[in-house]
Amino acid sequence: MCDACVMRAVKDRMMSRRQLFTGSAALGLAAAAAAMPASAQAATGVHDLTHTLHEGFPTFFGEPQFVAEKLFDFAKDGFNLYNLTINEHTGTHIDSPLHFSADGTSVDELPLSQLVAPLCVVDIAAKAADNADAQVTPDDLKAWIAANGEIPQNACIAMHSGWADKVDTEEFRNFDGTAMHFPGFHVEAVQMLMDETEAVSIGVDTLSLDFGASPDFATHYAWLPSGRFGIEGLAGLGALPAAGATIVIGAPKHKRGTGGPARIFAMV
């Protein structure tokens, strides 16, 4: 078949699909609403916790980890299509247990039951403003529990340090020539979560579960091999209550993945 014939066939199929989507949009939305859990329908707001990924997005190693190559253009080809080259640990993304273990759970194997979870926001923004190397400690967790009650089963514990506001500046990596400086979870805090709660995930609004100057990734090595997972590069945590929100984690599903960019949001 000639190239022109192929392109014409593609355009015809696209037009047919547009008409189908237009005619069925209202029906599809109604069906989705009917299928939505009652708790989700009762939510008063949905908050995006995902940064927009782009080629200049800051990375742990300082080098670009996302490339979008345009292969087809609408003006010339009748449709747009990009080829993406992405490091798994870029932007707002998941750290699966396999990331820091020899044979842990890969990102495609994470149970669905763990991807919709009660969200506990631990706010350390005040101390992070004074100390870039601030960490979530057991005392921070105890203060959260004293104010909000016990940490729920299956919970995601998210650190709000205010670092998401720095994402488009050099301060996000905060590299001094020798080490980066940004907040994270202290290993003793995740040990407390493992010993005393049934939390299954932790999240940070920085580049790493460990604080930036960590010499040994102690938090990664404690938390991930236990079968639990992490989320790095969260946005928008400052708009959420300390307790009561539900996080929805749109984890990627590529075989034996150690993680990957994810669309994450919270319902309040």
C-alpha positions in Angstrom: 0.0 0.0 0.0 1.4 3.5 -0.9 2.3 5.9 1.9 -0.4 8.4 0.9 -3.0 5.7 1.1 -1.8 4.7 4.6 -1.9 8.3 5.8 -5.4 8.8 4.3 -6.6 5.7 6.1 -5.2 6.9 9.4 -6.9 10.2 9.0 -10.3 8.6 8.2 -10.0 6.4 11.3 -9.2 9.4 13.5 -12.3 11.2 12.2 -14.5 8.2 12.9 -13.0 8.0 16.5 -13.6 11.7 17.1 -17.3 11.3 16.1 -17.6 8.2 18.3 -16.1 10.0 21.3 -18.2 13.1 20.8 -21.4 11.1 20.6 -20.6 8.9 23.6 -18.9 11.4 26.0 -22.0 12.1 28.1 -22.8 8.4 28.4 -19.2 7.6 29.4 -19.1 10.2 32.1 -22.3 9.0 33.5 -21.1 5.4 33.6 -17.9 6.4 35.2 -19.7 8.4 37.9 -22.0 5.4 38.6 -19.0 3.1 39.0 -17.0 5.4 41.2 -16.8 4.4 44.9 -19.1 6.2 47.2 -16.1 7.7 49.1 -14.7 9.2 45.9 -18.1 10.6 44.9 -18.3 12.3 48.3 -15.0 14.0 47.8 -15.2 17.8 47.8 -12.1 18.3 45.8 -9.4 16.6 43.8 -5.8 17.8 44.1 -3.0 17.1 41.6 0.1 15.9 43.4 2.1 15.5 40.2 4.7 17.8 38.6 4.6 18.3 34.9 7.5 16.3 33.4 9.7 18.1 30.9 13.2 17.7 29.4 14.6 20.2 31.9 13.1 18.6 35.0 15.7 18.4 37.8 17.1 15.0 38.5 19.1 13.3 41.3 22.2 13.0 39.2 21.9 16.4 37.6 21.7 15.1 34.0 18.5 15.2 31.9 16.5 12.0 32.1 13.5 12.7 29.9 13.6 13.2 26.1 10.5 13.7 23.9 11.3 13.2 20.2 8.5 14.2 17.8 8.1 11.6 15.1 4.9 12.8 13.5 3.4 16.3 13.2 -0.3 17.1 12.8 0.3 19.7 10.1 2.3 17.3 7.9 1.1 13.9 8.9 -2.5 14.4 10.3 -1.6 13.3 13.8 1.0 14.0 16.5 3.2 11.3 18.0 6.3 11.4 20.3 8.9 8.9 21.1 9.8 9.1 24.8 13.1 8.2 26.4 12.6 8.2 30.2 14.7 7.1 33.2 12.4 5.3 35.5 13.2 7.7 38.4 12.3 11.0 36.9 9.7 13.6 37.8 7.0 12.5 40.2 7.7 8.8 40.4 7.5 5.5 42.2 10.3 3.7 43.9 9.3 0.0 44.0 10.9 -2.5 46.4 13.0 -3.9 43.5 14.8 -0.5 43.3 16.9 -1.3 46.4 16.7 -5.1 46.6 17.8 -8.0 44.5 14.5 -9.6 44.1 11.8 -7.3 45.5 8.4 -6.5 44.2 8.6 -4.7 40.8 6.4 -1.7 40.0 4.0 -3.8 37.9 3.5 -6.1 40.8 2.3 -3.5 43.4 -1.1 -4.6 44.6 -4.0 -2.4 43.6 -5.1 -2.3 47.2 -2.0 -0.3 48.0 -2.4 2.3 45.3 -5.6 3.9 46.8 -4.7 4.8 50.4 -5.4 7.0 53.4 -2.9 10.0 53.2 -1.1 11.3 56.2 0.7 14.6 55.6 3.6 15.2 58.0 4.4 18.9 57.8 8.1 19.8 58.4 8.1 22.9 56.3 9.0 25.2 59.2 12.1 23.3 60.2 13.1 22.7 56.6 13.0 26.5 56.0 15.7 26.8 58.7 17.6 23.6 57.8 17.8 22.2 54.3 19.0 18.9 55.8 15.9 18.5 58.0 14.3 15.0 58.3 11.1 13.5 59.3 11.9 11.9 62.7 10.0 9.6 65.1 9.1 12.8 67.1 7.4 14.2 64.0 5.4 11.0 63.6 4.5 11.0 67.3 3.3 14.6 67.0 1.2 13.7 64.0 -0.4 10.8 65.9 -1.1 13.0 68.9 -2.9 15.5 66.8 -4.7 13.2 64.3 -5.0 9.8 65.9 -3.4 6.5 64.9 -1.9 6.1 61.4 -4.5 4.1 59.3 -3.9 0.7 57.8 -2.4 0.8 54.3 -1.6 4.5 54.7 0.8 6.6 52.7 2.9 8.9 54.9 3.9 12.0 52.9 6.5 14.5 54.0 5.6 18.2 53.2 8.7 20.2 53.4 7.8 23.0 51.0 10.4 21.8 48.6 8.0 21.4 45.7 7.9 25.2 45.4 11.6 25.2 44.4 11.2 22.7 41.6 12.1 25.1 38.8 15.1 26.5 40.5 18.6 25.4 41.5 17.5 25.2 45.1 15.5 22.0 44.4 18.7 20.0 44.0 20.6 22.5 46.3 24.0 21.1 45.3 26.9 22.8 47.0 29.6 21.2 44.8 30.0 18.3 47.2 26.5 17.2 48.2 22.8 18.0 47.7 20.8 19.5 50.6 17.1 18.8 50.8 14.8 17.1 53.4 13.9 13.4 53.6 12.8 10.7 56.0 15.2 9.7 58.8 15.8 6.0 58.9 14.6 5.9 62.5 11.2 7.3 61.3 10.7 4.6 58.7 11.8 2.0 61.2 9.1 3.2 63.6 6.5 3.0 60.7 7.5 -0.5 60.0 7.5 -1.6 63.6 4.4 0.2 64.9 2.1 0.8 61.9 0.7 -0.9 58.8 1.7 1.9 56.5 2.7 0.6 53.1 4.1 3.7 51.4 6.0 6.9 52.1 6.2 10.0 49.9 8.4 13.1 49.7 8.3 16.4 47.8 12.0 16.2 47.1 14.3 14.1 44.9 14.8 11.3 47.4 13.3 9.4 50.3 16.6 10.0 52.0 17.7 13.6 52.8 20.0 15.0 50.1 23.3 14.7 51.9 22.7 11.1 52.9 26.0 9.1 52.6 24.4 5.7 52.5 20.7 5.7 51.4 19.8 4.2 54.8 16.1 5.0 54.4 15.9 3.4 51.0 17.7 0.3 52.2 15.4 0.0 55.3 12.0 0.8 53.7 12.1 -0.7 50.2 13.4 -4.2 50.8 10.6 -4.6 53.4 8.1 -4.8 50.6 6.9 -1.3 50.9 7.3 1.4 48.3 8.0 5.1 48.0 7.0 8.2 46.0 9.4 11.0 45.2 8.8 14.4 43.7 5.3 15.0 45.0 3.6 18.4 44.4 0.8 20.2 46.1 1.0 18.7 49.6 0.7 22.1 51.2 -2.9 22.3 50.1 -4.0 19.1 51.9 -5.1 18.5 55.4 -2.8 16.5 57.7 -5.4 13.7 57.8 -8.6 12.7 55.9 -7.5 12.8 52.3 -7.2 9.7 50.0 -4.2 9.4 47.7 -4.6 7.7 44.3 -1.3 6.5 42.9 -1.3 5.9 39.2 1.8 3.6 39.2 3.2 2.5 35.8 3.0 -1.1 34.8 6.1 -2.2 32.9 7.5 -5.6 33.6 10.2 -5.8 36.2 10.2 -2.1 36.6 12.1 -0.5 39.5 9.7 2.4 39.5 8.5 5.0 37.0 6.8 8.3 36.5 3.3 8.3 37.9 0.2 10.5 37.9 -0.8 11.0 41.5 -3.7 12.9 43.0 -5.6 13.2 46.3 -9.3 13.4 47.0 -10.4 15.4 50.0 
